Amino acid sequence: MLNLIKMDLYRMFHSLSTWIVLLFTAGAALFCVSMVNIDIESMAEDPAYLEEMFDEAPAAESAPEDLQIGLYSVTDPNWVNGDIDAGELVGTQIQSGILALLCIIFTAVFVNAEQRNGYVKNIAGQLSNRGILILSKLAACAVQVLFIMAVFILSTLLSGEIFWHGRIVAGSFSDLLACLGTQYLLNMGFCALILLLCTLTRSSAFGMTAGILMVLGVLFSVYALISRGISSILPGKDFNLSLYMLEGNIQMAGIGAPAGTMLRAVAVGLVFLIVSAAAAMTVMQKRDVR
C-alpha cells in the first residue's frame, strides 16, 4: 500500500497537469480578489449600493440556507472603510466553490491518466485486492487538495495585500481553522465522488462534467423537486436535500457559521468520502481491468 502511494505521488508530482492546476489556482485567487476589489470600489462610489449591501447582510446571516447558483461570493460592506479580515476573505472565496472546481478537474484528469497509459492494467495483476488502487489515488488527491488550498490561501492573501496594503488583518484563528478543515473534508468528498464516477464510466469527461454541474449549483432545482416529493410523503417535515449534498454545505460552511451547520458539513463530507471510496474500491475489485 505504501509503495502504491509513493508511486502515485511520484506520478502526480511529475505530471504537467498537477502544476497547471496549481498555476490556475493562483490565477483564480488573484481573479477572486480583484472582483472583491471591484465590489469595494463600487460600494465606495455608490452610497445607495453600499446601503443596499448593508441591508442585505443581516438577511444573508439569518438565512444561510439560501443557496446560490454559480460561483458566488459576498463582499462584506464593512470592508469599504474598515479593515479586511483575512479569514473572512479566504473563507468567502472558498465558499464560492472555485476551489472545489479545481479539485474536481484535477481528480478527473489524474484518475483517467492511469487508464490511458496502461498503468492500472500493468499493476493490477500483481495485487490480491485491486481496491487498494483507489485508496492510493485518494491519498494522492488528498495531498494535491492540501497543496491547492495552500496555494489558494497564500495567493489570496498576497493579492489582498497588493490591493489593500496594510488593511488585511488577522481574525479568529480557531474560526479559520474550523472553516478550512471542514472545507477540506467537503472537497475530499468531491474528489472521492469524482473518483467513483470516473471509475464507473472509465471516462474523465463524465466525472468532470457531473462535478462541475454540481459545484455550479445546476442540480439545486433537481434537489428541490426531490425535497418536495419527500416532504409530500412525510407531512410536517420540511426536508431540504441540498443541506445534505456537498455543494450546498460548501456554500454554508464559512467563517462564523453556526456549530450545527459546521457539524453537518463535516458529517456530509465524511459520508461522501467513505461511501464513494468504498463503492469505487468494490467496482475496481469486481470488474475486469482493461
C-alpha positions in Angstrom: 0.0 0.0 0.0 2.8 2.4 1.0 4.6 1.7 -2.3 1.5 2.3 -4.3 1.0 5.7 -2.6 4.7 6.6 -3.3 4.2 5.6 -7.0 1.0 7.7 -7.3 2.7 10.7 -5.6 5.6 10.3 -7.9 3.3 10.3 -11.0 1.4 13.3 -9.6 4.4 15.5 -9.0 5.8 14.6 -12.4 2.5 15.3 -14.2 2.2 18.6 -16.1 -1.5 18.7 -15.2 -0.6 19.0 -11.5 1.4 22.1 -11.9 -1.1 23.6 -14.4 -3.9 23.2 -11.8 -1.7 24.9 -9.2 -0.9 27.7 -11.6 -4.6 28.2 -12.3 -5.3 28.1 -8.6 -3.0 31.1 -8.1 -4.7 32.8 -11.0 -8.1 32.1 -9.7 -7.2 33.6 -6.3 -6.0 36.8 -8.0 -9.2 37.0 -10.0 -11.4 36.5 -7.0 -9.6 39.2 -5.0 -9.8 41.6 -8.0 -13.5 41.0 -8.1 -13.8 41.8 -4.4 -11.8 45.0 -5.0 -14.2 46.0 -7.8 -17.2 45.4 -5.4 -15.5 47.5 -2.7 -14.8 50.3 -5.1 -18.4 50.2 -6.5 -19.8 50.4 -2.9 -17.4 53.3 -2.1 -18.5 55.2 -5.2 -22.2 54.5 -4.8 -23.7 55.2 -1.3 -27.1 53.7 -2.4 -25.4 50.4 -3.4 -23.4 50.4 -0.1 -26.6 50.9 1.9 -28.3 48.1 -0.1 -25.4 45.7 0.8 -25.7 46.7 4.5 -29.4 45.9 4.4 -28.8 42.5 2.7 -26.1 41.4 5.1 -28.4 40.6 8.1 -30.8 38.7 5.8 -27.9 36.6 4.5 -26.7 35.8 8.0 -30.3 34.9 9.2 -30.9 32.7 6.1 -27.6 30.8 5.4 -29.5 28.0 3.7 -30.4 30.3 0.7 -28.1 28.7 -1.8 -26.8 30.4 -4.9 -26.4 29.1 -8.5 -22.9 29.7 -10.0 -19.6 30.7 -8.4 -20.9 33.3 -6.0 -19.3 35.1 -3.1 -20.4 38.0 -0.9 -18.3 41.1 -0.2 -18.6 42.5 3.3 -19.7 46.1 3.1 -17.7 46.8 6.2 -14.6 46.3 4.1 -15.2 49.6 2.3 -13.9 51.8 5.1 -12.7 49.3 7.7 -10.1 46.5 8.0 -10.4 43.4 5.9 -10.4 40.1 7.9 -8.0 37.7 6.3 -10.0 34.6 7.4 -13.3 36.0 6.1 -11.7 37.0 2.8 -10.3 33.5 2.3 -13.4 31.8 3.6 -15.9 33.6 1.4 -13.9 32.8 -1.7 -13.6 29.1 -0.9 -17.4 29.1 -0.2 -18.0 30.2 -3.8 -16.9 26.8 -5.0 -13.9 27.9 -7.0 -11.6 25.6 -5.0 -13.9 22.6 -5.4 -14.0 23.2 -9.2 -10.2 23.0 -9.4 -10.1 19.8 -7.2 -12.7 18.2 -9.5 -10.8 19.0 -12.6 -7.5 17.7 -11.1 -9.1 14.4 -9.9 -10.8 13.6 -13.2 -7.6 14.3 -15.2 -5.3 12.4 -12.7 -7.5 9.3 -12.4 -8.1 9.0 -16.2 -4.4 9.3 -17.0 -3.9 5.9 -15.4 -6.4 4.3 -17.8 -4.8 5.9 -20.9 -1.2 5.0 -20.1 -2.0 1.4 -19.1 -0.7 1.9 -15.5 -3.7 0.1 -13.9 -3.6 -2.8 -16.3 0.2 -3.4 -15.7 0.0 -3.4 -11.9 -3.5 -4.8 -11.2 -2.3 -8.4 -11.8 0.2 -8.1 -9.0 -2.4 -7.2 -6.4 -4.6 -9.5 -4.5 -7.0 -6.7 -3.8 -7.3 -4.1 -6.7 -9.4 -1.9 -4.5 -6.3 -0.5 -2.8 -5.6 1.2 -6.1 -8.5 3.5 -5.2 -7.1 4.3 -1.7 -3.7 5.1 -3.3 -5.2 7.5 -5.8 -7.3 9.1 -3.0 -4.2 9.6 -0.9 -2.5 11.4 -3.8 -5.6 13.5 -4.2 -5.6 14.4 -0.5 -2.0 15.7 -0.9 -3.0 17.7 -4.0 -6.1 19.2 -2.4 -3.8 20.3 0.5 -1.5 22.0 -2.0 -4.4 23.6 -3.9 -5.8 25.0 -0.6 -2.3 26.3 0.5 -1.6 27.9 -2.9 -5.1 29.5 -2.9 -4.8 30.9 0.6 -1.3 32.3 0.1 -2.2 33.8 -3.3 -5.4 35.3 -1.9 -3.6 37.0 1.0 -0.7 38.2 -1.2 -3.2 39.6 -3.8 -5.2 41.2 -1.0 -2.0 42.8 0.4 -1.3 44.2 -3.1 -4.8 45.7 -3.5 -5.3 46.8 0.1 -1.9 47.4 1.5 -2.0 47.4 5.3 -5.7 46.8 5.6 -5.6 43.0 5.8 -5.8 41.9 9.5 -5.8 38.5 11.2 -9.1 37.4 12.6 -10.0 34.4 14.8 -7.5 31.6 14.1 -9.9 29.0 15.6 -12.8 30.0 13.3 -10.4 30.0 10.2 -9.1 26.5 11.2 -12.6 25.1 11.6 -13.7 26.6 8.2 -10.6 25.3 6.4 -10.8 21.8 8.0 -14.4 21.5 7.1 -13.9 22.7 3.5 -11.0 20.3 3.2 -13.3 17.4 4.1 -16.0 18.6 1.7 -13.5 18.9 -1.2 -12.1 15.5 -0.4 -15.7 14.2 -0.6 -15.9 15.7 -4.1 -12.6 14.1 -5.0 -13.9 10.7 -3.9 -17.2 11.1 -5.7 -15.4 12.1 -9.0 -13.1 9.1 -8.5 -16.1 6.9 -8.2 -17.8 8.3 -11.3 -14.6 8.1 -13.4 -14.0 4.5 -12.2 -17.6 3.5 -13.1 -17.7 5.1 -16.5 -14.0 4.9 -17.4 -14.4 8.5 -18.6 -12.9 11.7 -17.2 -15.4 13.7 -19.2 -18.4 12.3 -17.4 -16.9 12.7 -13.9 -15.6 16.2 -14.6 -18.9 17.4 -16.2 -21.0 16.0 -13.4 -18.8 17.6 -10.7 -18.7 21.0 -12.5 -22.5 21.0 -12.8 -22.8 20.2 -9.1 -20.4 22.9 -8.0 -22.2 25.5 -10.2 -25.5 24.6 -8.4 -27.2 23.4 -11.5 -28.6 20.5 -9.6 -30.2 22.6 -6.9 -33.5 22.6 -8.8 -33.4 18.8 -9.1 -32.8 18.6 -5.3 -35.8 21.0 -4.7 -38.1 18.7 -6.7 -36.9 15.6 -4.8 -37.2 17.5 -1.5 -40.8 18.4 -2.4 -41.6 14.8 -3.1 -40.2 13.6 0.2 -42.0 16.4 2.1 -45.3 15.4 0.5 -44.7 11.8 1.6 -43.8 12.9 5.1 -46.2 15.7 6.1 -44.9 18.2 8.6 -41.3 17.6 7.5 -39.6 20.5 5.8 -36.9 18.4 4.1 -34.2 20.1 2.0 -31.9 17.7 0.2 -29.4 20.5 -0.6 -28.4 20.6 3.1 -27.1 17.0 2.7 -25.2 17.5 -0.5 -21.5 18.6 -0.9 -22.1 21.7 -2.9 -24.8 23.0 -0.5 -22.5 22.6 2.5 -19.5 24.2 0.7 -21.6 27.3 0.4 -22.8 27.3 4.0 -19.6 26.2 5.9 -17.9 29.5 6.3 -16.3 31.7 9.0 -18.8 32.3 11.8 -21.3 29.6 10.6 -23.4 28.0 13.4 -21.9 25.0 15.0 -24.8 22.8 13.8 -24.1 23.8 10.2 -20.4 23.0 10.5 -21.0 19.7 12.2 -23.5 18.7 9.4 -20.9 19.8 6.8 -18.2 17.6 8.4 -20.7 14.6 8.5 -21.6 15.1 4.8 -18.0 15.3 3.8 -17.1 12.2 5.7 -20.1 10.2 4.4 -19.4 11.1 0.8 -15.7 10.4 1.2 -16.2 7.0 2.8 -19.1 5.8 0.8 -17.7 6.9 -2.6 -14.3 5.4 -1.8 -15.8 2.1 -0.7 -18.0 1.9 -3.8 -15.1 2.7 -6.1 -13.0 0.0 -4.4 -15.8 -2.5 -4.9 -16.1 -1.6 -8.6 -12.3 -1.8 -9.1 -12.1 -5.2 -7.4 -15.0 -6.9 -9.2 -14.7 -5.8 -12.8 -12.2 -6.7 -15.4 -9.3 -4.4 -15.9 -8.8 -3.0 -19.4 
